Amino acid sequence: MKYAGLLVMPAGFFLSIAALVLFADPIERSVFVLCGLLVELLGLGVAVRGHMLARGESRP
């Protein structure tokens, strides 16, 4: 799961960049950029949870 989160974060970044390039209307652009940022946050959450230790587990 941690690798999936690390792959989703750049996808959100490229969504935001694509919105800046493709949309002329400022409202559509801002909504699309907001969605891209939310995708980045989701990827960050998945990556962080993937790196967390389970309860009772210790590092070697």
PQR file of N, CA, C, O and H, with PARSE charges and radii, in Angstrom:
ATOM      1  N   MET A   1       0.815  -1.197   0.000 -0.4000 1.5000
ATOM      2  CA  MET A   1       0.000   0.000   0.000 -0.0000 2.0000
ATOM      3  C   MET A   1       0.857   1.258   0.000  0.5500 1.7000
ATOM      4  O   MET A   1       0.463   2.282  -0.559 -0.5500 1.4000
ATOM      5  N   LYS A   2       2.027   1.184   0.626 -0.4000 1.5000
ATOM      6  CA  LYS A   2       2.830   2.401   0.684 -0.0000 2.0000
ATOM      7  C   LYS A   2       3.286   2.837  -0.705  0.5500 1.7000
ATOM      8  O   LYS A   2       3.408   4.034  -0.969 -0.5500 1.4000
ATOM      9  H   LYS A   2       2.346   0.352   1.080  0.4000 1.0000
ATOM     10  N   TYR A   3       3.539   1.885  -1.590 -0.4000 1.5000
ATOM     11  CA  TYR A   3       3.952   2.239  -2.940 -0.0000 2.0000
ATOM     12  C   TYR A   3       2.785   2.806  -3.745  0.5500 1.7000
ATOM     13  O   TYR A   3       2.978   3.673  -4.598 -0.5500 1.4000
ATOM     14  H   TYR A   3       3.440   0.913  -1.376  0.4000 1.0000
ATOM     15  N   ALA A   4       1.592   2.325  -3.478 -0.4000 1.5000
ATOM     16  CA  ALA A   4       0.414   2.871  -4.160 -0.0000 2.0000
ATOM     17  C   ALA A   4       0.220   4.333  -3.786  0.5500 1.7000
ATOM     18  O   ALA A   4      -0.093   5.161  -4.641 -0.5500 1.4000
ATOM     19  H   ALA A   4       1.436   1.621  -2.785  0.4000 1.0000
ATOM     20  N   GLY A   5       0.404   4.648  -2.517 -0.4000 1.5000
ATOM     21  CA  GLY A   5       0.291   6.037  -2.087 -0.0000 2.0000
ATOM     22  C   GLY A   5       1.338   6.921  -2.717  0.5500 1.7000
ATOM     23  O   GLY A   5       1.066   8.068  -3.070 -0.5500 1.4000
ATOM     24  H   GLY A   5       0.658   3.975  -1.823  0.4000 1.0000
ATOM     25  N   LEU A   6       2.539   6.388  -2.860 -0.4000 1.5000
ATOM     26  CA  LEU A   6       3.611   7.170  -3.473 -0.0000 2.0000
ATOM     27  C   LEU A   6       3.385   7.374  -4.971  0.5500 1.7000
ATOM     28  O   LEU A   6       3.911   8.322  -5.553 -0.5500 1.4000
ATOM     29  H   LEU A   6       2.761   5.456  -2.573  0.4000 1.0000
ATOM     30  N   LEU A   7       2.613   6.499  -5.590 -0.4000 1.5000
ATOM     31  CA  LEU A   7       2.280   6.675  -7.010 -0.0000 2.0000
ATOM     32  C   LEU A   7       1.092   7.611  -7.213  0.5500 1.7000
ATOM     33  O   LEU A   7       0.980   8.264  -8.250 -0.5500 1.4000
ATOM     34  H   LEU A   7       2.186   5.729  -5.117  0.4000 1.0000
ATOM     35  N   VAL A   8       0.209   7.672  -6.222 -0.4000 1.5000
ATOM     36  CA  VAL A   8      -0.985   8.512  -6.349 -0.0000 2.0000
ATOM     37  C   VAL A   8      -0.631   9.992  -6.165  0.5500 1.7000
ATOM     38  O   VAL A   8      -1.254  10.856  -6.781 -0.5500 1.4000
ATOM     39  H   VAL A   8       0.300   7.141  -5.380  0.4000 1.0000
ATOM     40  N   MET A   9       0.356  10.286  -5.329 -0.4000 1.5000
ATOM     41  CA  MET A   9       0.706  11.679  -5.078 -0.0000 2.0000
ATOM     42  C   MET A   9       1.136  12.425  -6.351  0.5500 1.7000
ATOM     43  O   MET A   9       0.654  13.535  -6.579 -0.5500 1.4000
ATOM     44  H   MET A   9       0.862   9.584  -4.828  0.4000 1.0000
ATOM     45  N   PRO A  10       2.009  11.871  -7.179 -0.5600 1.5000
ATOM     46  CA  PRO A  10       2.340  12.594  -8.423  0.2800 2.0000
ATOM     47  C   PRO A  10       1.153  12.705  -9.374  0.5500 1.7000
ATOM     48  O   PRO A  10       1.069  13.656 -10.151 -0.5500 1.4000
ATOM     49  N   ALA A  11       0.243  11.750  -9.322 -0.4000 1.5000
ATOM     50  CA  ALA A  11      -0.943  11.829 -10.174 -0.0000 2.0000
ATOM     51  C   ALA A  11      -1.773  13.065  -9.822  0.5500 1.7000
ATOM     52  O   ALA A  11      -2.266  13.758 -10.712 -0.5500 1.4000
ATOM     53  H   ALA A  11       0.310  10.976  -8.691  0.4000 1.0000
ATOM     54  N   GLY A  12      -1.926  13.338  -8.533 -0.4000 1.5000
ATOM     55  CA  GLY A  12      -2.640  14.540  -8.116 -0.0000 2.0000
ATOM     56  C   GLY A  12      -1.927  15.807  -8.543  0.5500 1.7000
ATOM     57  O   GLY A  12      -2.564  16.792  -8.914 -0.5500 1.4000
ATOM     58  H   GLY A  12      -1.526  12.775  -7.810  0.4000 1.0000
ATOM     59  N   PHE A  13      -0.604  15.779  -8.490 -0.4000 1.5000
ATOM     60  CA  PHE A  13       0.185  16.932  -8.924 -0.0000 2.0000
ATOM     61  C   PHE A  13      -0.030  17.192 -10.410  0.5500 1.7000
ATOM     62  O   PHE A  13      -0.234  18.335 -10.819 -0.5500 1.4000
ATOM     63  H   PHE A  13      -0.086  14.978  -8.189  0.4000 1.0000
ATOM     64  N   PHE A  14       0.016  16.137 -11.216 -0.4000 1.5000
ATOM     65  CA  PHE A  14      -0.168  16.318 -12.655 -0.0000 2.0000
ATOM     66  C   PHE A  14      -1.600  16.708 -13.003  0.5500 1.7000
ATOM     67  O   PHE A  14      -1.825  17.393 -14.001 -0.5500 1.4000
ATOM     68  H   PHE A  14       0.182  15.209 -10.883  0.4000 1.0000
ATOM     69  N   LEU A  15      -2.569  16.285 -12.201 -0.4000 1.5000
ATOM     70  CA  LEU A  15      -3.946  16.748 -12.406 -0.0000 2.0000
ATOM     71  C   LEU A  15      -4.032  18.254 -12.201  0.5500 1.7000
ATOM     72  O   LEU A  15      -4.684  18.955 -12.974 -0.5500 1.4000
ATOM     73  H   LEU A  15      -2.386  15.728 -11.391  0.4000 1.0000
ATOM     74  N   SER A  16      -3.376  18.746 -11.167 -0.4000 1.5000
ATOM     75  CA  SER A  16      -3.392  20.181 -10.910 -0.0000 2.0000
ATOM     76  C   SER A  16      -2.709  20.959 -12.027  0.5500 1.7000
ATOM     77  O   SER A  16      -3.208  22.002 -12.450 -0.5500 1.4000
ATOM     78  H   SER A  16      -2.846  18.177 -10.538  0.4000 1.0000
ATOM     79  N   ILE A  17      -1.586  20.468 -12.501 -0.4000 1.5000
ATOM     80  CA  ILE A  17      -0.881  21.140 -13.596 -0.0000 2.0000
ATOM     81  C   ILE A  17      -1.728  21.109 -14.876  0.5500 1.7000
ATOM     82  O   ILE A  17      -1.785  22.095 -15.610 -0.5500 1.4000
ATOM     83  H   ILE A  17      -1.181  19.621 -12.157  0.4000 1.0000
ATOM     84  N   ALA A  18      -2.378  19.983 -15.135 -0.4000 1.5000
ATOM     85  CA  ALA A  18      -3.230  19.872 -16.323 -0.0000 2.0000
ATOM     86  C   ALA A  18      -4.394  20.852 -16.246  0.5500 1.7000
ATOM     87  O   ALA A  18      -4.793  21.420 -17.263 -0.5500 1.4000
ATOM     88  H   ALA A  18      -2.332  19.182 -14.539  0.4000 1.0000
ATOM     89  N   ALA A  19      -4.944  21.054 -15.048 -0.4000 1.5000
ATOM     90  CA  ALA A  19      -6.050  22.000 -14.903 -0.0000 2.0000
ATOM     91  C   ALA A  19      -5.601  23.412 -15.237  0.5500 1.7000
ATOM     92  O   ALA A  19      -6.346  24.168 -15.860 -0.5500 1.4000
ATOM     93  H   ALA A  19      -4.621  20.592 -14.222  0.4000 1.0000
ATOM     94  N   LEU A  20      -4.409  23.769 -14.834 -0.4000 1.5000
ATOM     95  CA  LEU A  20      -3.914  25.114 -15.127 -0.0000 2.0000
ATOM     96  C   LEU A  20      -3.729  25.325 -16.626  0.5500 1.7000
ATOM     97  O   LEU A  20      -3.914  26.432 -17.133 -0.5500 1.4000
ATOM     98  H   LEU A  20      -3.804  23.155 -14.327  0.4000 1.0000
ATOM     99  N   VAL A  21      -3.367  24.271 -17.321 -0.4000 1.5000
ATOM    100  CA  VAL A  21      -3.104  24.386 -18.754 -0.0000 2.0000
ATOM    101  C   VAL A  21      -4.401  24.298 -19.570  0.5500 1.7000
ATOM    102  O   VAL A  21      -4.564  25.021 -20.553 -0.5500 1.4000
ATOM    103  H   VAL A  21      -3.216  23.372 -16.909  0.4000 1.0000
ATOM    104  N   LEU A  22      -5.316  23.417 -19.167 -0.4000 1.5000
ATOM    105  CA  LEU A  22      -6.466  23.104 -20.018 -0.0000 2.0000
ATOM    106  C   LEU A  22      -7.685  24.006 -19.827  0.5500 1.7000
ATOM    107  O   LEU A  22      -8.400  24.282 -20.791 -0.5500 1.4000
ATOM    108  H   LEU A  22      -5.183  22.830 -18.369  0.4000 1.0000
ATOM    109  N   PHE A  23      -7.932  24.469 -18.606 -0.4000 1.5000
ATOM    110  CA  PHE A  23      -9.172  25.196 -18.354 -0.0000 2.0000
ATOM    111  C   PHE A  23      -8.949  26.696 -18.388  0.5500 1.7000
ATOM    112  O   PHE A  23      -8.015  27.214 -17.775 -0.5500 1.4000
ATOM    113  H   PHE A  23      -7.352  24.245 -17.823  0.4000 1.0000
ATOM    114  N   ALA A  24      -9.818  27.389 -19.112 -0.4000 1.5000
ATOM    115  CA  ALA A  24      -9.733  28.847 -19.191 -0.0000 2.0000
ATOM    116  C   ALA A  24     -10.605  29.513 -18.119  0.5500 1.7000
ATOM    117  O   ALA A  24     -10.263  30.580 -17.610 -0.5500 1.4000
ATOM    118  H   ALA A  24     -10.577  26.969 -19.610  0.4000 1.0000
ATOM    119  N   ASP A  25     -11.722  28.881 -17.784 -0.4000 1.5000
ATOM    120  CA  ASP A  25     -12.628  29.432 -16.788 -0.0000 2.0000
ATOM    121  C   ASP A  25     -12.008  29.290 -15.393  0.5500 1.7000
ATOM    122  O   ASP A  25     -11.643  28.183 -14.997 -0.5500 1.4000
ATOM    123  H   ASP A  25     -12.000  28.014 -18.198  0.4000 1.0000
ATOM    124  N   PRO A  26     -11.884  30.386 -14.645 -0.5600 1.5000
ATOM    125  CA  PRO A  26     -11.225  30.314 -13.339  0.2800 2.0000
ATOM    126  C   PRO A  26     -11.949  29.429 -12.325  0.5500 1.7000
ATOM    127  O   PRO A  26     -11.310  28.832 -11.459 -0.5500 1.4000
ATOM    128  N   ILE A  27     -13.257  29.341 -12.424 -0.4000 1.5000
ATOM    129  CA  ILE A  27     -14.001  28.511 -11.464 -0.0000 2.0000
ATOM    130  C   ILE A  27     -13.732  27.030 -11.730  0.5500 1.7000
ATOM    131  O   ILE A  27     -13.449  26.268 -10.806 -0.5500 1.4000
ATOM    132  H   ILE A  27     -13.776  29.826 -13.128  0.4000 1.0000
ATOM    133  N   GLU A  28     -13.823  26.631 -12.997 -0.4000 1.5000
ATOM    134  CA  GLU A  28     -13.528  25.232 -13.336 -0.0000 2.0000
ATOM    135  C   GLU A  28     -12.087  24.879 -12.993  0.5500 1.7000
ATOM    136  O   GLU A  28     -11.807  23.792 -12.486 -0.5500 1.4000
ATOM    137  H   GLU A  28     -14.053  27.250 -13.747  0.4000 1.0000
ATOM    138  N   ARG A  29     -11.189  25.796 -13.270 -0.4000 1.5000
ATOM    139  CA  ARG A  29      -9.772  25.563 -12.987 -0.0000 2.0000
ATOM    140  C   ARG A  29      -9.544  25.369 -11.490  0.5500 1.7000
ATOM    141  O   ARG A  29      -8.832  24.450 -11.086 -0.5500 1.4000
ATOM    142  H   ARG A  29     -11.416  26.678 -13.682  0.4000 1.0000
ATOM    143  N   SER A  30     -10.142  26.223 -10.670 -0.4000 1.5000
ATOM    144  CA  SER A  30      -9.927  26.123  -9.227 -0.0000 2.0000
ATOM    145  C   SER A  30     -10.546  24.853  -8.650  0.5500 1.7000
ATOM    146  O   SER A  30      -9.981  24.248  -7.740 -0.5500 1.4000
ATOM    147  H   SER A  30     -10.721  26.969 -10.999  0.4000 1.0000
ATOM    148  N   VAL A  31     -11.697  24.448  -9.169 -0.4000 1.5000
ATOM    149  CA  VAL A  31     -12.313  23.198  -8.704 -0.0000 2.0000
ATOM    150  C   VAL A  31     -11.444  21.998  -9.067  0.5500 1.7000
ATOM    151  O   VAL A  31     -11.262  21.086  -8.261 -0.5500 1.4000
ATOM    152  H   VAL A  31     -12.156  24.940  -9.909  0.4000 1.0000
ATOM    153  N   PHE A  32     -10.917  22.007 -10.268 -0.4000 1.5000
ATOM    154  CA  PHE A  32     -10.080  20.898 -10.715 -0.0000 2.0000
ATOM    155  C   PHE A  32      -8.759  20.856  -9.949  0.5500 1.7000
ATOM    156  O   PHE A  32      -8.270  19.777  -9.615 -0.5500 1.4000
ATOM    157  H   PHE A  32     -11.064  22.748 -10.923  0.4000 1.0000
ATOM    158  N   VAL A  33      -8.182  22.020  -9.671 -0.4000 1.5000
ATOM    159  CA  VAL A  33      -6.957  22.072  -8.868 -0.0000 2.0000
ATOM    160  C   VAL A  33      -7.234  21.574  -7.458  0.5500 1.7000
ATOM    161  O   VAL A  33      -6.410  20.865  -6.881 -0.5500 1.4000
ATOM    162  H   VAL A  33      -8.580  22.897  -9.942  0.4000 1.0000
ATOM    163  N   LEU A  34      -8.379  21.933  -6.898 -0.4000 1.5000
ATOM    164  CA  LEU A  34      -8.754  21.453  -5.571 -0.0000 2.0000
ATOM    165  C   LEU A  34      -8.875  19.932  -5.562  0.5500 1.7000
ATOM    166  O   LEU A  34      -8.431  19.282  -4.615 -0.5500 1.4000
ATOM    167  H   LEU A  34      -9.049  22.509  -7.367  0.4000 1.0000
ATOM    168  N   CYS A  35      -9.465  19.365  -6.596 -0.4000 1.5000
ATOM    169  CA  CYS A  35      -9.566  17.903  -6.696 -0.0000 2.0000
ATOM    170  C   CYS A  35      -8.179  17.272  -6.798  0.5500 1.7000
ATOM    171  O   CYS A  35      -7.928  16.232  -6.188 -0.5500 1.4000
ATOM    172  H   CYS A  35      -9.826  19.893  -7.365  0.4000 1.0000
ATOM    173  N   GLY A  36      -7.285  17.883  -7.554 -0.4000 1.5000
ATOM    174  CA  GLY A  36      -5.918  17.376  -7.650 -0.0000 2.0000
ATOM    175  C   GLY A  36      -5.207  17.410  -6.312  0.5500 1.7000
ATOM    176  O   GLY A  36      -4.479  16.476  -5.974 -0.5500 1.4000
ATOM    177  H   GLY A  36      -7.489  18.727  -8.050  0.4000 1.0000
ATOM    178  N   LEU A  37      -5.407  18.483  -5.539 -0.4000 1.5000
ATOM    179  CA  LEU A  37      -4.806  18.568  -4.213 -0.0000 2.0000
ATOM    180  C   LEU A  37      -5.384  17.522  -3.264  0.5500 1.7000
ATOM    181  O   LEU A  37      -4.666  16.967  -2.431 -0.5500 1.4000
ATOM    182  H   LEU A  37      -5.998  19.242  -5.814  0.4000 1.0000
ATOM    183  N   LEU A  38      -6.679  17.258  -3.392 -0.4000 1.5000
ATOM    184  CA  LEU A  38      -7.282  16.216  -2.559 -0.0000 2.0000
ATOM    185  C   LEU A  38      -6.737  14.835  -2.910  0.5500 1.7000
ATOM    186  O   LEU A  38      -6.555  13.998  -2.026 -0.5500 1.4000
ATOM    187  H   LEU A  38      -7.261  17.708  -4.069  0.4000 1.0000
ATOM    188  N   VAL A  39      -6.476  14.592  -4.185 -0.4000 1.5000
ATOM    189  CA  VAL A  39      -5.866  13.324  -4.597 -0.0000 2.0000
ATOM    190  C   VAL A  39      -4.466  13.209  -4.005  0.5500 1.7000
ATOM    191  O   VAL A  39      -4.063  12.130  -3.571 -0.5500 1.4000
ATOM    192  H   VAL A  39      -6.624  15.271  -4.904  0.4000 1.0000
ATOM    193  N   GLU A  40      -3.725  14.312  -3.984 -0.4000 1.5000
ATOM    194  CA  GLU A  40      -2.393  14.290  -3.376 -0.0000 2.0000
ATOM    195  C   GLU A  40      -2.480  13.982  -1.889  0.5500 1.7000
ATOM    196  O   GLU A  40      -1.680  13.203  -1.373 -0.5500 1.4000
ATOM    197  H   GLU A  40      -4.053  15.188  -4.336  0.4000 1.0000
ATOM    198  N   LEU A  41      -3.436  14.580  -1.198 -0.4000 1.5000
ATOM    199  CA  LEU A  41      -3.605  14.312   0.229 -0.0000 2.0000
ATOM    200  C   LEU A  41      -4.003  12.861   0.483  0.5500 1.7000
ATOM    201  O   LEU A  41      -3.550  12.251   1.452 -0.5500 1.4000
ATOM    202  H   LEU A  41      -4.086  15.213  -1.617  0.4000 1.0000
ATOM    203  N   LEU A  42      -4.837  12.316  -0.374 -0.4000 1.5000
ATOM    204  CA  LEU A  42      -5.200  10.908  -0.242 -0.0000 2.0000
ATOM    205  C   LEU A  42      -3.977  10.014  -0.407  0.5500 1.7000
ATOM    206  O   LEU A  42      -3.788   9.070   0.360 -0.5500 1.4000
ATOM    207  H   LEU A  42      -5.204  12.812  -1.161  0.4000 1.0000
ATOM    208  N   GLY A  43      -3.154  10.304  -1.395 -0.4000 1.5000
ATOM    209  CA  GLY A  43      -1.928   9.541  -1.606 -0.0000 2.0000
ATOM    210  C   GLY A  43      -0.988   9.653  -0.422  0.5500 1.7000
ATOM    211  O   GLY A  43      -0.359   8.670  -0.029 -0.5500 1.4000
ATOM    212  H   GLY A  43      -3.307  11.071  -2.018  0.4000 1.0000
ATOM    213  N   LEU A  44      -0.889  10.845   0.148 -0.4000 1.5000
ATOM    214  CA  LEU A  44      -0.043  11.036   1.325 -0.0000 2.0000
ATOM    215  C   LEU A  44      -0.569  10.225   2.500  0.5500 1.7000
ATOM    216  O   LEU A  44       0.207   9.607   3.229 -0.5500 1.4000
ATOM    217  H   LEU A  44      -1.399  11.643  -0.171  0.4000 1.0000
ATOM    218  N   GLY A  45      -1.872  10.227   2.683 -0.4000 1.5000
ATOM    219  CA  GLY A  45      -2.466   9.440   3.769 -0.0000 2.0000
ATOM    220  C   GLY A  45      -2.222   7.952   3.600  0.5500 1.7000
ATOM    221  O   GLY A  45      -1.914   7.259   4.570 -0.5500 1.4000
ATOM    222  H   GLY A  45      -2.502  10.730   2.092  0.4000 1.0000
ATOM    223  N   VAL A  46      -2.356   7.454   2.385 -0.4000 1.5000
ATOM    224  CA  VAL A  46      -2.111   6.031   2.128 -0.0000 2.0000
ATOM    225  C   VAL A  46      -0.642   5.692   2.356  0.5500 1.7000
ATOM    226  O   VAL A  46      -0.325   4.644   2.919 -0.5500 1.4000
ATOM    227  H   VAL A  46      -2.606   8.017   1.597  0.4000 1.0000
ATOM    228  N   ALA A  47       0.253   6.574   1.921 -0.4000 1.5000
ATOM    229  CA  ALA A  47       1.684   6.325   2.102 -0.0000 2.0000
ATOM    230  C   ALA A  47       2.063   6.332   3.575  0.5500 1.7000
ATOM    231  O   ALA A  47       2.852   5.494   4.013 -0.5500 1.4000
ATOM    232  H   ALA A  47      -0.004   7.426   1.464  0.4000 1.0000
ATOM    233  N   VAL A  48       1.517   7.258   4.338 -0.4000 1.5000
ATOM    234  CA  VAL A  48       1.822   7.321   5.771 -0.0000 2.0000
ATOM    235  C   VAL A  48       1.273   6.098   6.481  0.5500 1.7000
ATOM    236  O   VAL A  48       1.961   5.495   7.305 -0.5500 1.4000
ATOM    237  H   VAL A  48       0.876   7.938   3.982  0.4000 1.0000
ATOM    238  N   ARG A  49       0.046   5.730   6.172 -0.4000 1.5000
ATOM    239  CA  ARG A  49      -0.536   4.547   6.830 -0.0000 2.0000
ATOM    240  C   ARG A  49       0.192   3.270   6.423  0.5500 1.7000
ATOM    241  O   ARG A  49       0.255   2.325   7.210 -0.5500 1.4000
ATOM    242  H   ARG A  49      -0.513   6.220   5.504  0.4000 1.0000
ATOM    243  N   GLY A  50       0.731   3.222   5.235 -0.4000 1.5000
ATOM    244  CA  GLY A  50       1.485   2.057   4.793 -0.0000 2.0000
ATOM    245  C   GLY A  50       2.812   1.917   5.507  0.5500 1.7000
ATOM    246  O   GLY A  50       3.332   0.808   5.628 -0.5500 1.4000
ATOM    247  H   GLY A  50       0.679   3.989   4.595  0.4000 1.0000
ATOM    248  N   HIS A  51       3.368   3.017   5.981 -0.4000 1.5000
ATOM    249  CA  HIS A  51       4.649   2.979   6.676 -0.0000 2.0000
ATOM    250  C   HIS A  51       4.505   2.830   8.190  0.5500 1.7000
ATOM    251  O   HIS A  51       5.495   2.613   8.888 -0.5500 1.4000
ATOM    252  H   HIS A  51       2.945   3.918   5.882  0.4000 1.0000
ATOM    253  N   MET A  52       3.287   2.944   8.697 -0.4000 1.5000
ATOM    254  CA  MET A  52       3.073   2.820  10.146 -0.0000 2.0000
ATOM    255  C   MET A  52       3.175   1.360  10.563  0.5500 1.7000
ATOM    256  O   MET A  52       2.828   0.455   9.804 -0.5500 1.4000
ATOM    257  H   MET A  52       2.482   3.120   8.130  0.4000 1.0000
ATOM    258  N   LEU A  53       3.654   1.149  11.769 -0.4000 1.5000
ATOM    259  CA  LEU A  53       3.729  -0.201  12.318 -0.0000 2.0000
ATOM    260  C   LEU A  53       2.374  -0.603  12.876  0.5500 1.7000
ATOM    261  O   LEU A  53       1.635   0.233  13.395 -0.5500 1.4000
ATOM    262  H   LEU A  53       3.936   1.884  12.386  0.4000 1.0000
ATOM    263  N   ALA A  54       2.052  -1.882  12.769 -0.4000 1.5000
ATOM    264  CA  ALA A  54       0.816  -2.392  13.354 -0.0000 2.0000
ATOM    265  C   ALA A  54       0.980  -2.432  14.880  0.5500 1.7000
ATOM    266  O   ALA A  54       2.102  -2.444  15.386 -0.5500 1.4000
ATOM    267  H   ALA A  54       2.652  -2.561  12.347  0.4000 1.0000
ATOM    268  N   ARG A  55      -0.119  -2.451  15.592 -0.4000 1.5000
ATOM    269  CA  ARG A  55      -0.055  -2.508  17.052 -0.0000 2.0000
ATOM    270  C   ARG A  55       0.636  -3.788  17.495  0.5500 1.7000
ATOM    271  O   ARG A  55       0.355  -4.871  16.984 -0.5500 1.4000
ATOM    272  H   ARG A  55      -1.031  -2.441  15.181  0.4000 1.0000
ATOM    273  N   GLY A  56       1.523  -3.649  18.430 -0.4000 1.5000
ATOM    274  CA  GLY A  56       2.245  -4.797  18.953 -0.0000 2.0000
ATOM    275  C   GLY A  56       3.441  -5.222  18.114  0.5500 1.7000
ATOM    276  O   GLY A  56       4.171  -6.134  18.504 -0.5500 1.4000
ATOM    277  H   GLY A  56       1.751  -2.769  18.845  0.4000 1.0000
ATOM    278  N   GLU A  57       3.652  -4.592  16.992 -0.4000 1.5000
ATOM    279  CA  GLU A  57       4.750  -4.934  16.112 -0.0000 2.0000
ATOM    280  C   GLU A  57       5.964  -4.063  16.469  0.5500 1.7000
ATOM    281  O   GLU A  57       5.814  -2.892  16.816 -0.5500 1.4000
ATOM    282  H   GLU A  57       3.059  -3.852  16.676  0.4000 1.0000
ATOM    283  N   SER A  58       7.144  -4.638  16.381 -0.4000 1.5000
ATOM    284  CA  SER A  58       8.350  -3.864  16.678 -0.0000 2.0000
ATOM    285  C   SER A  58       9.286  -3.897  15.480  0.5500 1.7000
ATOM    286  O   SER A  58       9.225  -4.799  14.644 -0.5500 1.4000
ATOM    287  H   SER A  58       7.265  -5.590  16.099  0.4000 1.0000
ATOM    288  N   ARG A  59      10.137  -2.913  15.419 -0.4000 1.5000
ATOM    289  CA  ARG A  59      11.111  -2.858  14.315 -0.0000 2.0000
ATOM    290  C   ARG A  59      12.269  -3.790  14.602  0.5500 1.7000
ATOM    291  O   ARG A  59      12.661  -3.973  15.755 -0.5500 1.4000
ATOM    292  H   ARG A  59      10.186  -2.181  16.098  0.4000 1.0000
ATOM    293  N   PRO A  60      12.815  -4.380  13.549 -0.5600 1.5000
ATOM    294  CA  PRO A  60      13.950  -5.301  13.760  0.2800 2.0000
ATOM    295  C   PRO A  60      15.220  -4.567  14.102  0.5500 1.7000
ATOM    296  O   PRO A  60      16.259  -5.194  14.307 -0.5500 1.4000
TER
END
